[in-house]
Amino acid sequence: MKGIYTFLLVCFFCFTATFAQTSKGFLVGTVADPNGAIIPSANITITNTATGAVRTTVSQSNGSYRFDAIDPGTYNLTISATGFVDSRSENIVVASAQTAEVNLQLAVSGG
């Protein structure tokens, strides 16, 4: 009987560790044009203003993007796509175990 209690105790600790909070944050958003049409395959770059660390991703077919497991801090975000003017958002605060959301519209390029 003692063995079953040990087993259950180990399972309990494994289960609770799985749901422990993370020290990392998340940054999500959507890229669209001025009419609200989504922009897939846009290049998205975030830069940590304190460390200079850079991460990149590409918007999905529905215009969304997501950065997981970001160190807490302040970030600058740049989005570019063919046929559009680059857009920049600065001083985005990403907190531990929180999700920051930045939705941006890209203006159509004149040339």
C-alpha positions in Angstrom: 0.0 0.0 0.0 2.9 2.3 0.7 4.0 2.0 -2.9 0.7 3.4 -4.2 1.0 6.5 -2.0 4.5 7.1 -3.2 3.3 6.8 -6.8 0.4 9.2 -6.2 2.7 11.7 -4.5 5.2 11.6 -7.5 2.3 12.0 -9.9 1.0 15.0 -8.0 4.3 16.8 -8.1 4.8 16.1 -11.7 1.3 17.3 -12.5 1.7 20.6 -10.5 5.1 21.3 -12.1 3.5 21.1 -15.5 1.2 24.0 -14.7 3.8 26.2 -13.0 3.8 29.8 -14.3 6.5 30.7 -16.8 8.9 33.6 -16.4 8.6 34.3 -20.1 6.0 36.5 -21.9 4.3 36.4 -25.3 3.8 38.9 -28.1 0.9 38.4 -30.6 -0.9 40.5 -33.2 -2.3 40.8 -36.6 -1.0 42.5 -39.7 -3.6 44.2 -42.1 -3.8 46.9 -44.7 -5.7 50.1 -44.2 -9.0 48.5 -45.3 -8.6 45.7 -42.8 -7.5 43.0 -45.3 -5.0 40.6 -43.7 -1.4 40.5 -44.9 0.1 37.0 -44.9 3.9 36.4 -45.1 4.8 39.8 -43.6 8.2 39.8 -42.0 8.1 40.7 -38.3 11.1 41.5 -36.2 11.3 42.3 -32.5 14.3 43.8 -30.8 14.9 43.9 -27.0 15.8 47.5 -26.3 18.0 46.5 -23.3 20.0 43.6 -24.8 19.7 44.1 -28.5 18.5 40.5 -28.9 16.5 40.1 -32.2 13.9 37.6 -33.1 12.0 37.2 -36.4 8.9 35.5 -37.6 6.4 35.7 -40.5 2.7 36.4 -40.4 0.5 33.4 -41.0 -2.1 33.0 -43.7 -4.7 34.8 -41.5 -2.3 37.7 -40.9 -1.5 36.7 -37.3 1.9 36.4 -35.7 3.1 35.1 -32.4 6.4 35.2 -30.4 6.5 32.7 -27.6 8.9 32.5 -24.6 10.1 36.1 -24.7 12.2 37.5 -21.9 10.4 40.2 -20.0 11.4 43.6 -21.1 10.8 46.4 -23.6 10.8 45.7 -27.3 10.6 47.5 -30.7 8.7 45.8 -33.4 9.1 46.3 -37.2 6.8 44.8 -39.9 7.6 44.8 -43.6 5.8 43.2 -46.6 6.2 43.5 -50.3 4.1 46.4 -51.7 3.6 48.0 -48.3 5.4 50.7 -46.3 7.3 49.3 -43.3 5.6 49.9 -39.9 7.3 50.3 -36.5 5.9 50.1 -33.0 8.3 51.1 -30.1 8.4 50.5 -26.4 6.2 47.5 -26.2 6.4 46.1 -22.7 6.3 42.3 -22.4 5.8 41.1 -18.8 6.4 37.7 -17.3 3.6 35.2 -18.0 1.6 37.9 -19.8 0.6 38.4 -23.5 1.2 41.7 -25.2 -0.9 42.4 -28.3 0.2 44.7 -31.1 -2.0 44.9 -34.2 -0.6 47.0 -37.0 -1.8 48.3 -40.4 0.6 48.7 -43.2 0.1 51.5 -45.7 0.2 50.5 -49.4 3.5 51.5 -51.0 3.3 54.3 -53.6 6.0 52.9 -55.8 
